[in-house]
Amino acid sequence: MNPSTALAQALQRYTDARAAAMLKARRALKVNEMDARALLYIADSPGTRPSHLRDYLGITSAGVTTLVDRLAERGAVRREVDAEDRRVNRLTVTVDLASAPWSALRMFDDAFSAAAIASNPTESSRLAAALDALTASAADAMA
């Protein structure tokens, strides 16, 4: 088999497995894909502004307001007024993504990270660098 085909197939299997895990998590939590992506982004960027979330998700200001309202009503996020600029809201996750049931959103990524840590660190670093380079090359070709 052509090495580039093997790599593409391996990446597709990874993508499919991650998507299946996320779908299972979203169904269990009864959240849609956009809400799950937003929650993970806010968790990784505590205190983010709604405008940053809007840009990340590629949705309108009204869309991000509705999304944050939904997550706030579920008790998953909190809006806080910025202490330095009272016109600005900051978003913070209020659920524990390390504990059930919310941990389901990160379960696949955590398991993958554990497997990578348990593998050969040099090989993992080389693979990460190669994937970054290939991704950048593909993105440049699409621009």
Residue pairs with C-beta under 8 A, 6 or more apart in sequence:
7 134
11 131
14 112
17 108
18 108
18 109
18 112
21 107
21 108
22 33
22 36
22 105
22 108
24 104
25 36
25 104
25 105
25 107
26 32
26 33
26 36
26 105
28 101
28 104
29 36
29 101
29 102
29 104
29 105
31 39
31 74
34 57
34 59
34 67
35 67
35 70
35 71
36 105
37 57
38 53
38 57
38 67
38 68
38 71
39 71
39 76
39 77
39 93
39 95
39 97
39 105
40 97
40 105
40 106
41 48
41 53
41 56
41 57
42 48
42 53
42 77
42 91
42 92
42 93
43 93
43 97
45 52
46 92
46 93
47 80
47 90
47 91
47 92
48 90
48 91
49 88
49 89
49 90
49 91
50 61
50 64
50 65
50 68
50 89
50 91
51 61
51 64
53 64
53 67
53 68
53 91
54 60
54 61
54 63
54 64
57 63
57 64
57 67
59 67
68 77
68 79
68 91
71 77
72 78
72 79
75 94
75 95
76 93
76 94
76 95
76 102
77 91
77 92
77 93
77 94
78 91
78 92
78 94
79 89
79 90
79 91
80 89
80 90
80 91
80 92
81 88
81 89
81 90
82 88
82 89
82 90
95 102
96 102
96 103
97 103
97 105
97 106
98 106
103 110
116 124
117 124
